[in-house]
C-alpha cells in the first residue's frame, strides 16, 4: 500500500513510525513532514491546508490510504474533499470534527446527552461575558471556542484576571477568530487524564490511557502549551474509572454524534478530569493528541493499518485492540521562550545516539534540514521518548536520553511523570 500522512509534527512522526512497522506499507509519504519523519517517509512540500494540492498528489501517486493527523485540516474539511475525490482517507468529516472545532458545540452536545462535564455558559458578546463573570465563583475557566493550538484556555483566579481574559480572547483576539465565541466553564479539580480511542461511527475501542503536562514550567507553572511531556499508562486511570467512562462517556459520545447526524470515524481524544464526584469530560479532540500519540503508539501491538481500515469500513468491532504491558514516557525538548517567542535555526547534535535502539525514540516536532544539518524549526522541537517495564523505569530512561541531544536554547521540564512516584 501507498500511505500519505498529512501533518508535520511529533504526532505525525509517531504515526509514520507506526505505519512503517506494518508489512502492508510499501511506501509512505508525509506532507509536509519534517527532518525526523524523513527516516520513515518521503516528505512532500505541501502544506496541511493546501487541499487541492493534497488531492492532486494523492491521485498522481495513487495513494491507497491517507491519514490526516492535524486538527486544522480535519475541521476545515480535508476528509470530505478526499472522499468527494474517491480517495480512501482516515479521519472525521468536517461535520464530525466540529466536536473539537467548537467548544460550544461539544459542551452543548454533552449537556443534551447527559455526558458528565463541567457547568458552563457560552458568550458571543464581551460585555455580557464580563457582567456574568462579576458574580461568578472563582477560580473559573475561559475557553476560546475554536482551535487555538492547545493554548486558548485561561484559568482565572480573580475577577480582574477574568476581565483581562475576556479582553485577551474576545476583544484583542489573541487566538484569532477562535475568540468570536467564548465558553465560561466551572473550574474542576482533580487529576487530568487523556484517553485516545478509535471510532468507526458506531463502535469505539479505547487505547491505553496517558497523562499530559500542559504548563511550560516545572510544578505546572507558566503558560499553557501544546504539551511539554506525557506518559502512558496513567496509574490514576483505574478499573473503576474505566467502568464509569465506558458506562457514561465513551459510547455515549459516539451515539450522540450519530444521533446528531454527525457520524464520527477516526480518533476521539477524551480529556478527562478525575473529580471527587467522578470523571468529567474537559474537552474532546478529533485526532491523536500530541504528545499523547508519542507514548501510546509505540505500545500498540496491532498493525495500525488494519485498525485504520476497520474504522473506515465500520468493522472495528472485529478488532481486538491490544497494547504492550509496559510503559512509555515522552519529554519535550523545546526552544527556550516557548510558547511566547523563541529563536529557530539552531543546529541539533546527538541525534545519531538513537539509531538502532528499539526502546528509545526521538520524535521530531519542529525540525528541518539546513544543508547537511538538522536545525530547530519550532517551539516544541523533539519528543525524547523511552519505554520501560514500569513507568518509573521509562521516566528514568527518557530523562537519560534528553542528555544525548544538544542545541542552543534547549529547554525542558524536569518533572514529567513525577506523579508516577506519588502513585507508586
VMD Tcl script that draws the C-alpha trace (Angstrom):
set ca {
  {0.00 0.00 0.00}
  {0.98 3.60 -0.58}
  {0.33 5.72 2.51}
  {0.08 9.52 2.86}
  {0.21 11.16 6.30}
  {-0.87 14.80 6.49}
  {0.98 16.93 9.05}
  {4.49 17.75 10.15}
  {4.84 17.38 13.92}
  {5.68 14.83 16.59}
  {2.25 13.23 16.30}
  {2.72 12.64 12.58}
  {6.24 11.29 13.22}
  {4.71 8.75 15.64}
  {2.01 7.85 13.07}
  {4.63 7.37 10.34}
  {6.69 5.20 12.71}
  {3.63 3.04 13.47}
  {2.75 2.74 9.77}
  {6.34 1.81 8.89}
  {6.08 -1.22 11.20}
  {3.23 -2.58 9.06}
  {4.09 -5.09 6.35}
  {1.23 -3.54 4.35}
  {3.01 -0.17 3.99}
  {5.15 -0.35 0.86}
  {5.69 3.40 0.56}
  {4.94 6.26 2.99}
  {4.68 9.94 2.09}
  {4.22 12.78 4.58}
  {3.04 16.31 3.74}
  {4.80 18.46 4.75}
  {6.69 16.23 7.21}
  {9.91 17.24 8.97}
  {13.54 16.20 9.24}
  {12.87 13.25 11.55}
  {9.90 11.94 9.60}
  {12.16 11.58 6.55}
  {13.60 8.44 8.19}
  {10.30 6.64 7.57}
  {8.60 8.63 4.82}
  {9.29 10.73 1.76}
  {8.46 14.29 2.77}
  {6.40 16.30 0.30}
  {6.45 20.10 0.25}
  {2.67 20.55 0.51}
  {1.07 22.28 3.49}
  {-1.65 20.58 5.52}
  {-4.20 23.22 4.43}
  {-3.38 23.05 0.70}
  {-6.35 20.80 -0.03}
  {-6.25 20.97 -3.85}
  {-2.56 20.08 -3.95}
  {-3.02 17.22 -1.48}
  {-5.87 15.72 -3.50}
  {-3.89 16.10 -6.73}
  {-0.82 14.50 -5.15}
  {-2.85 11.55 -3.79}
  {-4.33 10.95 -7.24}
  {-0.99 11.31 -9.03}
  {0.78 8.88 -6.70}
  {-2.24 6.54 -6.49}
  {-2.27 6.73 -2.70}
  {-4.20 3.83 -1.14}
  {-4.75 5.40 2.29}
  {-4.39 8.94 3.64}
  {-4.20 9.63 7.39}
  {-4.97 13.21 8.45}
  {-3.07 13.91 11.65}
  {-3.78 17.59 12.34}
  {-6.85 19.37 13.68}
  {-6.96 22.31 11.23}
  {-7.39 20.25 8.04}
  {-9.90 17.96 9.77}
  {-12.06 20.86 10.94}
  {-11.57 22.51 7.55}
  {-12.99 19.50 5.69}
  {-9.99 17.76 4.12}
  {-11.57 14.33 4.70}
  {-14.70 15.48 2.84}
  {-12.56 16.67 -0.07}
  {-10.72 13.35 -0.29}
  {-13.94 11.35 -0.12}
  {-15.50 13.51 -2.85}
  {-12.47 12.71 -5.00}
  {-12.99 8.98 -4.42}
  {-9.90 8.68 -2.21}
  {-9.65 6.49 0.88}
  {-8.96 8.57 3.99}
  {-8.81 8.12 7.77}
  {-10.27 10.86 9.95}
  {-13.62 12.52 10.72}
  {-15.52 14.62 8.20}
  {-15.88 18.33 9.00}
  {-19.37 17.92 10.47}
  {-17.93 15.44 13.00}
  {-14.59 17.22 13.60}
  {-16.66 20.10 15.00}
  {-16.52 18.16 18.26}
  {-13.05 19.72 18.54}
  {-13.56 22.71 16.26}
  {-16.19 24.30 18.52}
  {-16.03 24.06 22.29}
  {-19.53 25.50 22.45}
  {-20.80 22.66 20.24}
  {-19.13 19.98 22.34}
  {-20.45 21.45 25.61}
  {-23.98 21.64 24.19}
  {-23.66 18.03 22.98}
  {-22.64 16.84 26.44}
  {-25.46 18.76 28.07}
  {-28.08 17.41 25.64}
  {-26.99 13.78 26.05}
  {-26.17 13.88 29.78}
  {-22.45 13.26 29.35}
  {-20.68 14.33 32.58}
  {-18.86 17.65 32.19}
  {-18.32 20.97 33.97}
  {-21.14 23.54 34.21}
  {-20.74 26.27 31.59}
  {-22.13 29.32 29.80}
  {-21.44 30.48 26.24}
  {-20.97 34.10 25.14}
  {-20.61 35.94 21.84}
  {-20.74 39.40 23.47}
  {-17.74 40.50 25.56}
  {-19.76 42.88 27.74}
  {-22.29 40.16 28.61}
  {-19.42 37.82 29.49}
  {-17.88 40.44 31.79}
  {-21.20 41.03 33.55}
  {-21.57 37.28 34.14}
  {-18.02 36.98 35.46}
  {-18.53 39.77 38.01}
  {-20.78 37.47 40.03}
  {-19.08 34.14 39.29}
  {-17.34 31.73 41.64}
  {-13.55 31.56 41.32}
  {-11.33 30.06 40.02}
  {-13.09 29.89 36.65}
  {-12.06 28.78 33.16}
  {-12.32 30.81 29.93}
  {-12.05 28.96 26.61}
  {-11.84 30.38 23.11}
  {-14.47 28.47 21.14}
  {-12.35 27.43 18.15}
  {-8.93 25.88 17.55}
  {-6.04 27.62 19.32}
  {-3.14 25.14 19.25}
  {-3.97 23.99 22.76}
  {-3.39 27.49 24.16}
  {-6.86 29.09 24.10}
  {-7.72 28.17 27.70}
  {-7.27 30.63 30.56}
  {-7.67 29.78 34.25}
  {-8.67 32.92 36.14}
  {-8.39 33.17 39.93}
  {-9.92 36.64 40.35}
  {-12.49 38.91 38.72}
  {-9.64 41.12 37.50}
  {-7.93 38.18 35.78}
  {-11.25 37.18 34.20}
  {-11.84 40.69 32.83}
  {-8.35 40.63 31.33}
  {-9.07 37.16 29.95}
  {-12.21 38.35 28.14}
  {-10.17 41.19 26.67}
  {-7.47 38.75 25.53}
  {-9.85 36.26 23.92}
  {-12.80 38.33 22.65}
  {-11.54 41.88 22.18}
  {-7.83 41.61 21.40}
  {-8.47 38.35 19.51}
  {-5.18 36.82 20.65}
  {-6.42 33.48 19.30}
  {-7.93 35.00 16.15}
  {-11.49 34.16 15.13}
  {-11.47 31.33 17.70}
  {-12.34 34.07 20.18}
  {-15.52 35.21 18.44}
  {-17.35 32.94 20.84}
  {-16.20 32.05 24.35}
  {-17.11 29.33 26.83}
  {-17.01 30.17 30.55}
  {-16.67 26.95 32.49}
  {-16.73 25.75 36.09}
  {-13.21 25.08 37.39}
  {-12.80 21.40 38.18}
  {-10.12 19.97 40.45}
  {-8.52 16.55 40.30}
  {-6.12 14.64 38.09}
  {-6.26 15.22 34.36}
  {-6.15 12.11 32.16}
  {-6.03 11.70 28.37}
  {-7.74 8.74 26.72}
  {-7.49 8.17 22.97}
  {-9.94 5.97 21.13}
  {-10.58 4.53 17.68}
  {-14.12 5.00 16.35}
  {-15.86 3.59 13.25}
  {-19.12 5.52 13.51}
  {-20.81 3.10 15.89}
  {-18.11 1.11 17.73}
  {-15.45 2.63 20.00}
  {-12.22 0.94 21.10}
  {-10.22 2.60 23.86}
  {-6.45 2.94 23.61}
  {-4.17 2.97 26.62}
  {-4.51 5.98 28.93}
  {-1.97 8.80 29.06}
  {-1.26 11.88 31.18}
  {-0.15 15.22 29.76}
  {1.77 18.17 31.19}
  {0.42 21.37 29.59}
  {2.16 24.13 31.54}
  {5.52 25.41 30.34}
  {7.31 25.28 33.69}
  {8.17 22.77 36.39}
  {5.49 22.28 39.01}
  {2.78 23.11 36.46}
  {3.73 26.79 36.37}
  {3.79 29.20 33.45}
  {1.67 29.42 30.34}
  {-0.33 26.65 28.71}
  {1.48 24.99 25.81}
  {0.68 22.29 23.28}
  {2.17 19.82 25.77}
  {5.59 19.57 27.45}
  {5.58 15.82 28.03}
  {3.44 12.78 28.58}
  {3.37 9.28 29.98}
  {1.33 6.12 29.39}
  {-0.43 4.41 31.02}
  {-1.68 6.64 33.82}
  {-1.67 4.84 37.19}
  {-4.67 7.00 38.12}
  {-6.81 5.55 35.33}
  {-8.16 2.69 37.42}
  {-10.60 -0.09 36.55}
  {-13.26 1.88 38.42}
  {-12.62 4.98 36.31}
  {-12.65 2.87 33.14}
  {-16.00 1.30 34.07}
  {-17.57 4.71 34.75}
  {-16.30 6.19 31.48}
  {-17.47 3.22 29.43}
  {-20.90 3.48 31.02}
  {-21.44 7.24 30.83}
  {-18.91 8.86 28.46}
  {-17.29 6.87 25.65}
  {-20.11 5.07 23.87}
  {-22.49 7.87 24.86}
  {-20.37 10.32 22.88}
  {-20.26 8.12 19.77}
  {-24.02 7.54 19.96}
  {-24.68 11.27 20.48}
  {-22.70 12.20 17.38}
  {-24.54 9.58 15.34}
  {-27.90 10.82 16.66}
  {-26.95 14.34 15.57}
  {-26.27 13.14 12.01}
  {-22.53 13.61 12.54}
  {-21.22 10.04 12.35}
  {-17.67 10.05 13.68}
  {-14.94 7.91 12.12}
  {-11.38 8.38 13.29}
  {-9.81 9.12 16.66}
  {-11.64 10.76 19.55}
  {-9.38 12.14 22.27}
  {-11.13 12.40 25.63}
  {-9.62 14.94 28.01}
  {-10.89 13.84 31.43}
  {-10.74 15.29 34.93}
  {-10.96 12.80 37.78}
  {-13.01 14.81 40.29}
  {-14.31 13.80 43.72}
  {-17.69 13.29 42.04}
  {-16.29 11.04 39.32}
  {-14.74 11.58 35.86}
  {-15.81 14.64 33.87}
  {-15.08 15.49 30.23}
  {-12.89 18.58 29.93}
  {-12.60 18.51 26.15}
  {-12.78 16.42 23.02}
  {-10.20 16.35 20.26}
  {-10.89 14.82 16.85}
  {-7.44 13.28 16.32}
  {-4.43 11.78 18.07}
  {-3.04 14.05 20.75}
  {0.46 15.47 20.59}
  {2.46 14.23 22.53}
  {-0.09 11.53 23.51}
  {0.50 9.71 20.20}
  {4.22 9.53 21.01}
  {3.62 7.48 24.19}
  {0.60 5.44 23.09}
  {1.52 4.30 19.55}
  {4.90 2.72 20.50}
  {2.90 0.44 22.84}
  {0.32 -0.61 20.22}
  {0.50 -4.34 19.37}
  {-1.88 -4.26 16.40}
  {-0.98 -3.44 12.82}
  {-2.17 0.17 12.75}
  {-3.10 -0.04 9.06}
  {-5.61 -2.77 9.92}
  {-7.12 -0.55 12.62}
  {-7.37 2.47 10.31}
  {-9.12 0.36 7.68}
  {-11.54 -1.11 10.22}
  {-12.53 2.41 11.30}
  {-13.17 3.44 7.69}
  {-15.10 0.25 6.87}
  {-17.19 0.16 10.04}
  {-15.71 -3.17 11.18}
  {-13.91 -2.03 14.33}
  {-16.00 -4.44 16.42}
  {-13.94 -7.29 14.92}
  {-10.60 -5.78 16.05}
  {-9.02 -6.96 19.31}
  {-7.11 -3.79 20.19}
  {-4.06 -4.62 22.31}
  {-1.18 -2.75 23.92}
  {2.11 -3.95 25.35}
  {2.23 -4.48 29.12}
  {4.89 -1.82 29.54}
  {5.13 1.96 29.96}
  {6.28 4.92 27.93}
  {7.40 8.47 28.82}
  {7.97 11.43 26.48}
  {9.88 14.58 27.49}
  {9.61 17.53 25.11}
  {12.78 19.44 24.28}
  {11.59 22.93 23.43}
  {13.14 26.21 22.35}
  {13.64 28.48 25.36}
  {10.91 31.13 25.36}
  {8.18 28.81 24.07}
  {5.21 29.32 23.89}
  {5.69 33.12 23.54}
  {8.79 33.87 21.45}
  {11.84 31.83 20.59}
  {14.64 31.56 18.05}
  {14.78 28.95 15.30}
  {17.59 27.59 13.17}
  {19.74 26.15 15.97}
  {21.85 23.15 14.91}
  {20.84 19.91 16.65}
  {23.56 17.38 17.54}
  {23.45 13.89 19.01}
  {20.50 12.50 17.06}
  {22.63 9.54 15.94}
  {22.53 8.24 19.53}
  {19.01 6.93 18.91}
  {19.97 4.76 15.93}
  {19.49 1.04 16.43}
  {17.66 1.36 19.75}
  {14.17 -0.13 19.95}
  {13.32 1.20 23.40}
  {14.31 4.85 22.81}
  {12.66 7.19 20.30}
  {13.32 10.75 19.18}
  {10.11 12.10 17.64}
  {10.64 15.36 15.76}
  {8.09 18.13 16.33}
  {9.79 21.24 14.96}
  {12.85 20.45 12.86}
  {14.03 20.87 9.29}
  {17.10 20.27 7.15}
  {19.51 23.15 6.61}
  {22.08 21.76 4.20}
  {23.60 18.73 5.92}
  {22.41 19.87 9.35}
  {19.12 19.31 11.14}
  {18.05 22.53 12.85}
  {15.26 23.69 15.16}
  {12.13 24.94 13.42}
  {9.52 25.43 16.14}
  {8.72 25.92 19.81}
  {8.48 22.24 20.53}
  {11.49 20.65 18.86}
  {11.88 16.99 19.87}
  {9.93 14.43 21.88}
  {12.51 12.29 23.67}
  {10.67 9.06 24.41}
  {11.52 5.78 26.12}
  {9.73 2.57 27.02}
  {10.36 0.54 30.14}
  {8.84 -2.28 32.11}
  {7.49 0.28 34.60}
  {6.65 3.96 34.39}
  {9.49 4.80 36.76}
  {11.99 2.96 34.54}
  {10.64 4.59 31.38}
  {10.86 8.02 33.01}
  {14.49 7.48 34.05}
  {15.40 6.30 30.55}
  {13.66 9.24 28.87}
  {15.49 11.78 31.02}
  {18.77 9.93 30.42}
  {18.17 10.27 26.67}
  {17.47 14.01 26.89}
  {21.21 14.42 27.56}
  {22.09 12.71 24.27}
  {20.80 15.65 22.23}
  {22.04 19.22 22.27}
  {21.06 22.52 20.66}
  {21.37 26.16 21.69}
  {18.39 27.42 23.77}
  {17.30 23.84 24.63}
  {14.62 23.87 27.31}
  {12.60 21.17 29.06}
  {10.58 20.46 32.16}
  {12.31 18.24 34.72}
  {9.20 16.82 36.38}
  {7.40 14.96 33.59}
  {5.79 11.93 35.19}
  {6.76 12.86 38.72}
  {3.25 11.89 39.79}
  {4.32 8.34 38.87}
  {6.47 8.37 42.00}
  {3.48 9.55 44.04}
  {1.32 6.71 42.70}
  {3.95 4.11 43.48}
}
mol new
graphics top color blue
foreach p $ca { graphics top sphere $p radius 0.5 }
foreach p [lrange $ca 0 end-1] q [lrange $ca 1 end] { graphics top cylinder $p $q radius 0.2 }
display resetview
